[in-house]
Amino acid sequence: MDGGRFQGTAYGRQNATYDASLTEVGPGTPCGEWLRRFWHPVALSSDCTTRPKKIRLLGEDLILFRDRKGRPGLLYPRCMHRGTTLFYGKVEDEGIRCCYHGWLFAVDGTCLDQPCEPEHGLHRDVARQPWYPVEERYGLVFAYMGPPEKKPILPRYDILEDVEPDRDLRAFDNGLGTGGNGPGLTPPCNWLQHWENIMDPFHVVILHGTFSGTQFVDDMAVVPEVTFESVPAGMRSTQVRKLDGGKVLRRVTEVMVPSLRLVPSPVLEPGPSNSIGWTVPVDDTHYKILNVAKMKQGAPASRGSLYDGKRWSELTPEQHQDLPGDYEAQVGQGAIALHSEEHLATTDKGLVMLRRFLRSEIERVARGEDPVGVIFDPARETVRIETGNFFSS
């Protein structure tokens, strides 16, 4: 007999589960309430127009629009009068008018007109469409979906301030960071599967560096010496690679609350990073990435083709097998990764630290405390970023 050496088939395995406290983002869920204490980008400013746009964020369906005076608004989609969607509303100077009976709502939900009611609504001043505050910065529209009395300041980030004369500040929504480059890409998996990936530098060597050929540059395939450390509002990974010719690359990546992904250029452009991405939770099983970057004037935003002259979105299933990237690996974990099936090892230290940090912050909010990283003092509104590629001899 083999003494059990070849036992352990898939037969009879227990049903796998995921950690709901870290992954479910809807109203009233532990992670969802934590996320609602921060500002989140919802769309490019250029996509916020006088044509109403459907938005899904943190498991809620909303309508984004810009009134004809230029003010952005984010409203609950069902008109408070009879419940039809404001997606078919007409945007006017002062707000959006419902297509059904013409009730007019300002960007803050205030009801301004009820045309079929006596005197255009004798009690319209007490009617208010549910809404969320929005602000614009860096070419993005940000929304705050948490308790009004806890609304923090919308942060600034040092690497996106003081733009050099030869560069432009550009916001884009083209799937960069997911392996794709198509506008509005929403990978069908939980946001955490991508966010925690930033604290897994070892996958770069295998997934991006050797498994499907070098996807970035050859130096990224060198196994690094890695250290992880906590920062005031997240985590930092420092990867040291000893390169040919005696050069040493120190590559620093970070994650910051609520969903910032801070990854320096994969083509190893030296110096501090010039971009920020947000891993925005759409709902429990989808996310999207919005990016802002300081780019040289005239430079294209896209990374171009990835395979045989084709864009990522144009690849066949067989080509995706030949050249898997972050999208394939993370979506391949399932709609929500089954944490009970994981067998974490020493190289997963960063991932474990990040999950512990996230869990402690969710518990902090559940106790009624403020999470780390929310800013209420205008003197502290600018956040420092340490991400970058740094070379030495």
N, C-alpha and C positions, 0 to 999 in steps of 0.2 A: 504494500500500500504506500501511497505517496505521503501519508501523514498530514493531509490537508494542503499540501503544497500547491495544488491546482484548484483548490476551492475558491469561492468568492466570485461566482458568476453573477450576472445581473438578476438571476431568479430570486424572488422574494425580498428584494430591497425595499426599504421603507420609503414612504412618500417624502419627497424633498420639500423644504420650506425656505422662505426668504425672511429677512429681518424687516418686518413692516415698519418698525419705529424709525429706521434710517432711510426708507425708500418711498413710503406713501406720502404724497404731497398735498392732498386735498384739504379743504377746510376742516378744522377740528382734529386732524391727525397730528401726532407729536412733531414729525419733521415739517409738516405743512405749517404749523403754527410758528416754528422756528424760522422758516423761510419767510414768512409774512412779516417779520420784524425788519426786513431789509428792502431797499430799492432793487428792482430787477428791470433790465432792458426788455422791452416788449416788441420793438420794431425799429427799423431805420426811420429817422425823421422824414426822409424822402418818401417813405411809404405811408406816412400819415397825411392824408389829403382830405379834400372835401367829398371823396367817395368813401362811404363807411367800409371798414375792413373788419373781418372776423378775426378775433384773437383768442387763443386758448393759452392760459397761463395758470400754473399751480392747480390744475384740474377744474378751472372755471372758464366758462365761455363768456366773452366780452365783445364789445364793439368799440373800435378805435376810429376816431375821426378828427378832423381839424375844421373849426368853424371858419367862416369867411373873413374873420378878423385875424386869423392865423393862430388861434389858441387850440392846443390839442385837448381831446377829451377821451375818457375811457369809461364807458357805461355798461351796466348790466343789460343784456341784449333784449329782454322781454319788457315791452312797454308797460309801465305800471297801471295804465288804464285798462286795457283789455288783453294784454299779453302777446301781441304780435311782435315780431322781431324788428328792431331798429336797423337791421341790415338794409332794409328797403326804405329807410328814412331819407328825407331831403335835408341837406345841410344848408343852413342860412347864415346870415351875419352873426347872429347871437347864439346859434346852437343847431340842434338836429330836430326835425319835425317828423313825428310818426306818420307813416303813410296811411294809417287806418282812419283816425279821427283828428289828426293834425295837432296833437299836443306837442308843444315845443319845449325842449329841454336844453339848458345851458351845459357847458362842459363840466360844471360841478353838480349836475343833476337837477338844479332848480327848474321848476316848471314855470315858464314865462308866458304861455298862452294856451288856452283851451277854446278854440274858435267856435265850437258848437254849443258851448255853455253860455248862460246869461252873462253879459258883460265880460266875455272871454275868460270866464272862470272866477267866480266870486271867492273861491277858496283855493285858488291855484298857489297861493303863497305857502300853503302847508303841504303841498304835494311835492315830492322829490324822488326822482329816479335814482336807484342805487348807482353809485359811482366810485371811482378810485382816483386819488390825486396822481397827477403825472407832471414830470419835468423833463426838459430836453437838455442834453449835454453831449458833446463829442459826436454829434450826428445821430444820436440815438434818443428814443423816447423811453423814459424810465417810469415805472409805476410802483406805488407803495400800496400794498393790499392788507396791511395789518391794522392794529388798533389805532384810531386817530390820535389818541392822547400819547402814544408811544412813537409817533412819526419822527425818524431821525433826519439829519441833514444828508442830502445826496452827496456822496464823497467826490473828491477830485483825486487824480492819480498823477504823481510827479512826472512820470515818463510821457504823459499825454499833454502836459502843460508846456508853455514856452516852445512852440514849434519853430524849428530852424527855417531860415528864409528859403532854402532849397527843397523843403519838404511840405507836404500837405497832410492834414489830418483826415483820414478817411474811415468811414464806418461801412461794413459790408456784412451781408448775410448770404454766404455762399458755401456753407458746409465745411470750411477749412477747420481742420482739427478732428473731423469725423472720417476722413479718407475721401470725402466727396467734394465736389466744387460746383454743385447746382444750387441756385437760389432757393431759400426756404426749406432746405433739407431738414427733416425731423426724423432722426433715426428711431426705429421702433423698439426702444429699450429704455430702461430707467436711467435717469440723469446721473446717478451715483456711479454707474458702470463706466461712464466717461470721466467724471471728475476725479475719482480715486485713481484712475489710470495715470494721471499726471505724477503721482507719487510712486510709480512703478517704472523706474528707469531701465530695469533689466529687460523689459519687453522690447526696448529699442534695439538692443543687440540682436535678438532673435527675429522678431516680427519684421522690423524695418531694415535690419542690417544684414541678415543672412538667409532667412527662410525663403523669401521670395525675391532674393537679389537685393542689392543695396538700393533702398528707396530714397535715401537722402544723399549722404556722402560717405566715402569709405571709412573715415575716422569715427563715424557713429557706430560702426560695428566692433570697435574695441571695447572689451569688457571693462567697465569703470570701477574704481574704488568709490564707494558711496557712503555718505553720511546724511542722516536725517536730523532735523531739529524743529522744534516748535517755534513759531513766531507769534507776535501778539494776536493776530487775527487769522492764523492758519498754520501752514507747514512749509518747510523748505527742504529741498533735496540738493546736495552738492555732489556732483559726479566728476571725478578726476580721471582723465585718460592720458596715459603716456603714449605719445605718438612717435612715429618715425622721425629721425633727425634730432631727437632729444627734446622736442617741444612737449609742453604739458598743457592740456586743455582742462580748465575748470569751468564746468557748465552748471549753472544754477537755475533750477525751476522751482516754482512756488504755486501753492493754492491758497486763496484767501476767501473769507466769507463774503457774500453767501455762496458764490459759485464761480469765482474768478479762476481762470486757468492761465497761468503765466509761464509760457514756454518760449525760450529764445529761438532764434532762427535755426531750423534744422540744417541749413546749408552753412552753418557756423560763421555767420557774419559776426565779427568780433565786436565786443563792447556791450553795454547795457541793452536790454531788449527794448524794442520800439513799438510793442503791440500788447494788447490785452484782449482776452476772449472771455466771454461769459457762457457757462454751461447752463442754459436756462431750462428749468423743468417745465415742460408743457403739461404733462399729467404723469400718472404713475408709470406709464410705459412709453413715453416719448420725451425727447428733449430737442433743443436746437442750440446752435452756437451763433452768437453775435460777436463781431470783432471790431476793434478800433485800432488803427495803426498809423504811425507817422511814416509816410512813404515818400520816396523821391518823386518830385514832380514829373508827371508823365509816365511813371512806372505802372504796369498793369497790376490789378489786384489778384488775378488768378495765378495759380502755380502752373497752369498749362496742362498739357496732356500727361497722362501717367502710364499709358500702355499702348505701344504701337500706334502712336498718333491719335488715340482716342481719349476723350474725357472719361473720368471714372464712371459717370452715370451711363455711358454708352457701352461699357464692357459687357460681354456675355457672361453667363454663370460660370463657364469654364475659365474665362480670363480672370474672374474674381477668385477662383480657386488657385490660379497660377500666381496671383499677386494680391494676397489678402493684406489688408491694412487694419487700422483701428476699428473702422466700421464693421468689417467682417468678424473680427475677434470679439468685439463687445456685443454686437447684436447676436452673435453666435452663443453668447451666454444665456440667451433667452430674454423674454420681455422684462422680467426682473430676475437677476441672478439668484440661483438657488444656493443660499449661503450654507445650508446644512450639509451640502455635498462637497464643500471646499476642503482641501487639505493644504493649509497654508504652511509655507516653509520660511527659511531664514531670509530669503530675498524679498519676502512680503512684509518686512518690518515697517516700511513707510505706509503701506496700505492699512496695517493694523493700527498704527499710531493715528492715522487720519480718522479711521472709524471710531476710535476711542475719543478723539477730540470732538467729532460730530455728535456722538452720543452724549458726552458731557454737556455740550452746549444745548442740545435739545432738552435735556433734563433741567438745565438752568432756567430755560424759558418756562417749562412746565411748573417750576417752583415759584413763578411770578417775577423772576429776576430778568434784567436786561442781558442779552447775549453779548459776547465780546465782538468788537468790530463795528457796533453801531455808534454813530457820532452825533452828539448833541451840541458840542461846543464849536462855533464857527472858526475858532482859532486852530482847531485840529482837523479841519475838513480835508486836508491833503494827505493822502496815504503814500508812503514810500515803498518803492518796488526795487528789489535787489536782483531780479532775474537778468541773466545774460550769459554770453560766451566770453571767457577771459583766458588769454594765452600767455604763457611764460616759457622761458628757456630752462 
